[in-house]
Amino acid sequence: MPKTASAILLAFALSTAAVQHHAMAQGLPTALATTPVLSDAQKAELNDFVAKQKPLLSDRDKVKSARDAILAPLAQTNVSATFRSELWKAVSDSAKGLIASGDEVLAVNGYRLAGEIATDSSVETLFAGLKSDKVAIRYVAAFGIRRAFEATTANAPALGRDKAVDLLRALAAAAGTEKDAHCFDAMIQAIAAGGSERQQIEGLRPQALRTLCAVAGKKAGDLGTKLADSTSLEALIRAQTILRDSFAKEQSPAWLDDAVTLAGDSLAYIYRIIKAGELASGKPGAPADVVEARRAARRVPLALVAAAESTITLARQAKSGNANPTSFADLLRRAEVDVDANVLTDIEGLIGQNGALKSEFKIAADRFKLN
């Protein structure tokens, strides 16, 4: 990632916390944000509040404090959809100006405003951000969608279902071609936010989690036979963990087969890189430091194996009552050639052409790429 993008992303990441009492200090009653219907006088008060911050938004040195002041009323729960809508009306011209400015620092703050306010109108600006040729902009657009989805878990949604579904589809399309590992991870987290157990948009949770399975599964397939960077693998682990944990909330969720398919995609990837010699291995009896180095190199890939195994075990338990657990991760930690070969045979028996998973779950016969 370019150093400039890294600096912007770091600054952005360090400034995501809302300032709880900033709004009161600026003269806007915090109770205004929870008012279901705003009077003309209250709308005028909100507009005056935003107007005081607008001139600061175009100043690189002051944009963050101005942004925080504008967003501070949203830090509480039960923010009304009406307040969000009126807030966006008041600040939209400035936010769009920041996005169109060509200055990445200002644009990041414009996208942040759009995502946090989380209305149908505000999130419109995020679609183009996902297609930007700038890493920092794609990242912050994905983060903005994540924040928009998170806003619909603690408040009456100002984001409609159709727009939320459009955001999921845009994330899936962007993630499918994303080359930057940090951006891909941000997209995974955004999709996952749409699938929160506290999601208030009807029907969005199952659709988001099925999308998560599809996006992460495609990435596992696209990684081919090369050992990927840790960030990419950790994004897949994150997706797998979210899905695994979802089984604790719903015994037989609509995304059960999709989650198992992702687990199979993950195991297929591990199968390919072991077969390609991407994970160091050797005979028993090697010096302790050599063995430790091999095991250290396997730490993240084997965390993916463990997450996939856990998903499959829980899914089997939910579907048939027979967990039938495997122990691939434990065996592969030994980093021994003969053990690896045996595990590959066992993985093939699980997800190969006639693998057990394909008879237990709804999975296409040619789904998993072992070559």
Secondary structure, DSSP 8 states (H G I E B T S, - for coil): --HHHHHHHHHHHTT-S--TTHHHHTT--GGGGG-SS--HHHHHHHHHHHHHHHHHHT-TTTHHHHHHHHHGGGGSSS--HHHHHHHHHHHHHHHHHHHTTS-HHHHHHHHHHHHHH--HHHHHHHHHHHT-SSHHHHHHHHHHHHHHHHHHHHS--SS-HHHHHHHHHHHHHHHHH---HHHHHHHHHHHHHHT-TT--STTHHHHHHHHHHHHHHHHHHHTTTS---HHHHHHHHHHHHHHHHHTTT-SS-TTHHHHHHHHHHHHHHHHHHHHTT-S--B-TT--HHHHHHHHHHTHHHHHHHHHHHHHHHHHHHHHHS------HHHHHTT-BHHHHHHHHHHHHHHHSTT-HHHHHS---TT-----
